[in-house]
Amino acid sequence: MFEWFSKLFVREKWETVYFTQKVDDYAMIKQRLADNHIAVKTKFTNSDARDLGGRTRGTTFGTASDYYEILVKAENVHEANHIIHHR
């Protein structure tokens, strides 16, 4: 019972395994992990976007200020790194 209850309130820990500015590399690595049944979360950051009274300034994707981050569950970090760097 405790295990079931703890799963409701304990957040899974996710760790970054890949970080890039190249959208092609990001897509390739994300697909490679998916093909190997590794659950991923992704983050996208555009450092050009600024808050302008609740609005963001229009930007173009794929610019030098775009950052793509891929995260996996903590228990999958070793396997994900092997998939990323050795295949």
N, C-alpha and C positions, 0 to 999 in steps of 0.2 A: 504494500500500500504506500509506504514512504517513497519508494522509487517512482511510482506513478505520480504522486503528489509533487515530488521535487521536479519532475519533468515539466509540470505546468508553470513553474516559477523560475526555474534556472535557465538562463539564456545560454545557448550554445556559443562557444567561442569560435570566431572566424579569424583567420590570419591571412595577410597579404602574401601571395606567392608570385605575383607578376605585376609589374608596373611599367607602363610605356606611354609614349606620346604618339606612337604609330598605330593607327586604327587597324591596319592590315595585320600587324603582329598580334594585337589584342584579339581580333576575331579568330585568327588561326589557333592561338593558345586556348581560348575559350572553347572552341570546337574540339580541339584535341582532348581536353579534360572531359567534355560531355561524351565524346566517343568512348571514353574509358570509365564512364559512369561515376564521375566525380562531381558532386553537387557544387555549384559555384554561386557566388554573389558578385556583383560588379558595382563599381563606383565610377562615375564620370565627373570630372571637374573641368570647368572652363574658367581659367583665372581672369579672362577678359570680362566675364559677366559681372556686373555691379548692380547692387540694389538701388533702384531709382524710384523711391516712393512706392514700393510694392511691385514694381515692374523691373524687368531685366533688359538691358540693352541687347539688341540683336547681334548675334555673333555667327561666325561661320564654323561648322564642324570641321575637324581635321586641321586646325591651325596649330601653330607651335605652342599655344597656351592651353591646349586640350590634354588632359591626362586620363588614362584608362587604368583601372586597378582591378585585379581579379583576386578574390578571396575564396578560401576553402575552409571547411571545418578543421579545427585544430588537429583532430585525429587523422586527417587525410593529407597533412602538409608534406610528409616524407614521400608518399606515393605521388602526389601532385608534382613535386619538384623533380622526381625521377621522370615522369611523363613529359614535363616541360623541357628538361635539359638533356635527356638521353634517348629521345625518339625522333 
